[in-house]
Amino acid sequence: MLAHKAEEEGVFVAETIAGQTPHINYDLIPGVVYTWPEVAAVGKTEEEVKEDGTEYKVGQFPIRALGRARASMDIMGVIKIISDKKTDEVLGVHMVAPRAADLIMEAVIAMEYRASSEDIARICHPHPTYSEGVKEAALAAWNDNALHI
């Protein structure tokens, strides 16, 4: 299920042998389940954030509210973003959605660079796409104001 993790570890070994400086952030390896709709996640779950004692916000967006989802009739799913209540840094992203295996990479990149939900919300996303659901969930996490609900 995590062939991409094994690939990264292989590159890590090769770079180490070659005397380079490899990097793997094990906290940001996306998990993907190839069902339909797909399931993908990266970072902490809401339960893990609660256990840490971190104050947090959650933004969710239903896939059925996307124009692209309606056009393709793939309306099942939700995208959820968990962010730190004080700093707004994204702590975890979880989704059940068409193309979730592709969509999760936006979250991985954002989290690698310690982006906030506001950072994701302010980026222009093409319309109509499933990626708009990530922006909408970020808007909901940032200021409780998804545009299309």
C-alpha positions, 0 to 999 in steps of 0.5 A: 500500500505504501510503495511510494514510501519504499521508493523514497527509502530506496532513494535515501539509501542511494543518496547516502551511499553517494555521499549526498544529504538525503531527506525523508519526513516520515510524518508527511508520507501520504497514505492512500487507499485505492477504492472509489472514491479514494481515501487519502491522508497525511499528518495528524488525525483529529484524535492525535491532535486532541491527545497532544493537547493542541487547540485546533480548528477543523474545516470540512467541505463536501465533495457534492458541492463541487461543480466538477463532482456534479458534472461527473456524478462523483459526488461522494466524499469530504475533505477535512483540514485540521489546523493549529488554532493559534498559528493556523499551521496545517496539522493534518489533511484527510479526504474521501474523494474522487482523485484523492490520491492526486489531491493529497499532494497539495497538502503534503507540499503545504505541510512540508513548508509549514503552510497555514490553512490561510495559505492554501485558501488564498491560492487560486485553484482552477475551476471546475476541479476537485482541487477546489475542494481543498481550497474550500476546506482550507477556507472553512478551517481558516475563517469558517467561510467556505464559499460554495456551501 
